[in-house]
Amino acid sequence: MALTKVITQDRIEVVGDYKAVQVRTKTAVMEDGVELSCGFHRHIVTAGDDYSAESADVQLICAAVHTDAVVAAAAAAAAALAAFRPE
């Protein structure tokens, strides 16, 4: 009876106009190859974020979809939104 913890990025999705990359990480507890339980954690990498600490798969996807045009458009949208927020 050996318990192991297996961590995988089981879902990577690109969503929205500004190509946000959603990453779901699954943590499973296994006993002799049978999954006993699992949990999920999600995080988002938005255009303009530093993604150098992400996995190789996430880095490749971000490099492909976070073009200079997408980063500029996301920054402009964030600035426009900030102009309408009261402080």
C-alpha positions as a Markdown table, in Angstrom:
| # | Residue | x | y | z |
|---|---|---|---|---|
| 1 | Met | 0.0 | 0.0 | 0.0 |
| 2 | Ala | 1.9 | 3.0 | -1.3 |
| 3 | Leu | 0.4 | 6.5 | -1.3 |
| 4 | Thr | 1.6 | 8.9 | -3.9 |
| 5 | Lys | 0.7 | 12.5 | -4.8 |
| 6 | Val | 0.5 | 13.2 | -8.5 |
| 7 | Ile | 0.5 | 16.8 | -9.8 |
| 8 | Thr | -0.4 | 17.6 | -13.4 |
| 9 | Gln | -1.6 | 20.5 | -15.5 |
| 10 | Asp | -4.6 | 18.7 | -16.9 |
| 11 | Arg | -6.2 | 21.7 | -18.7 |
| 12 | Ile | -4.7 | 24.7 | -20.4 |
| 13 | Glu | -7.2 | 27.0 | -22.2 |
| 14 | Val | -7.0 | 30.3 | -24.2 |
| 15 | Val | -10.0 | 32.5 | -23.6 |
| 16 | Gly | -11.3 | 36.0 | -24.3 |
| 17 | Asp | -10.5 | 38.8 | -26.6 |
| 18 | Tyr | -7.1 | 39.4 | -24.9 |
| 19 | Lys | -6.1 | 35.7 | -24.9 |
| 20 | Ala | -6.0 | 34.9 | -21.2 |
| 21 | Val | -4.4 | 31.5 | -20.6 |
| 22 | Gln | -6.2 | 29.6 | -17.9 |
| 23 | Val | -4.2 | 26.8 | -16.3 |
| 24 | Arg | -5.9 | 24.1 | -14.2 |
| 25 | Thr | -3.6 | 22.0 | -12.0 |
| 26 | Lys | -4.8 | 18.7 | -10.6 |
| 27 | Thr | -3.4 | 17.2 | -7.5 |
| 28 | Ala | -4.4 | 13.5 | -7.1 |
| 29 | Val | -3.7 | 11.2 | -4.1 |
| 30 | Met | -3.1 | 7.7 | -5.4 |
| 31 | Glu | -2.9 | 4.3 | -3.7 |
| 32 | Asp | -1.4 | 1.6 | -5.8 |
| 33 | Gly | -2.4 | 3.3 | -9.0 |
| 34 | Val | -6.0 | 4.0 | -7.9 |
| 35 | Glu | -7.0 | 7.6 | -7.4 |
| 36 | Leu | -8.4 | 8.1 | -3.9 |
| 37 | Ser | -9.1 | 11.8 | -4.1 |
| 38 | Cys | -8.1 | 14.9 | -6.1 |
| 39 | Gly | -8.3 | 18.7 | -6.0 |
| 40 | Phe | -7.9 | 21.5 | -8.5 |
| 41 | His | -6.2 | 24.9 | -8.5 |
| 42 | Arg | -6.6 | 27.4 | -11.3 |
| 43 | His | -4.6 | 30.4 | -12.2 |
| 44 | Ile | -4.6 | 32.8 | -15.2 |
| 45 | Val | -1.8 | 34.3 | -17.2 |
| 46 | Thr | -2.9 | 37.5 | -18.8 |
| 47 | Ala | -1.3 | 39.3 | -21.8 |
| 48 | Gly | 1.7 | 41.2 | -20.5 |
| 49 | Asp | 2.3 | 39.0 | -17.5 |
| 50 | Asp | 5.8 | 37.5 | -16.9 |
| 51 | Tyr | 5.3 | 33.8 | -17.6 |
| 52 | Ser | 8.9 | 32.7 | -17.3 |
| 53 | Ala | 8.1 | 30.6 | -14.2 |
| 54 | Glu | 5.3 | 28.7 | -15.9 |
| 55 | Ser | 5.7 | 25.2 | -17.3 |
| 56 | Ala | 7.2 | 24.7 | -20.8 |
| 57 | Asp | 3.7 | 24.0 | -22.3 |
| 58 | Val | 2.2 | 27.2 | -20.8 |
| 59 | Gln | 5.2 | 29.2 | -21.9 |
| 60 | Leu | 4.8 | 28.0 | -25.5 |
| 61 | Ile | 1.1 | 28.8 | -25.6 |
| 62 | Cys | 1.7 | 32.3 | -24.1 |
| 63 | Ala | 4.5 | 33.0 | -26.5 |
| 64 | Ala | 2.1 | 32.1 | -29.4 |
| 65 | Val | -1.0 | 34.0 | -28.3 |
| 66 | His | 0.4 | 37.0 | -26.4 |
| 67 | Thr | 1.6 | 38.9 | -29.4 |
| 68 | Asp | 2.7 | 42.5 | -29.2 |
| 69 | Ala | -0.7 | 43.5 | -30.6 |
| 70 | Val | -2.6 | 41.5 | -28.0 |
| 71 | Val | -0.5 | 42.9 | -25.2 |
| 72 | Ala | -1.0 | 46.4 | -26.4 |
| 73 | Ala | -4.8 | 45.9 | -26.8 |
| 74 | Ala | -5.0 | 44.4 | -23.3 |
| 75 | Ala | -3.1 | 47.3 | -21.8 |
| 76 | Ala | -5.3 | 49.8 | -23.5 |
| 77 | Ala | -8.4 | 48.1 | -22.3 |
| 78 | Ala | -7.1 | 48.0 | -18.7 |
| 79 | Ala | -6.2 | 51.7 | -18.9 |
| 80 | Ala | -9.6 | 52.6 | -20.2 |
| 81 | Leu | -11.3 | 50.6 | -17.5 |
| 82 | Ala | -9.1 | 52.2 | -14.8 |
| 83 | Ala | -10.2 | 55.7 | -16.1 |
| 84 | Phe | -13.8 | 54.9 | -15.2 |
| 85 | Arg | -13.2 | 53.5 | -11.7 |
| 86 | Pro | -13.6 | 56.0 | -8.9 |
| 87 | Glu | -10.8 | 56.0 | -6.4 |
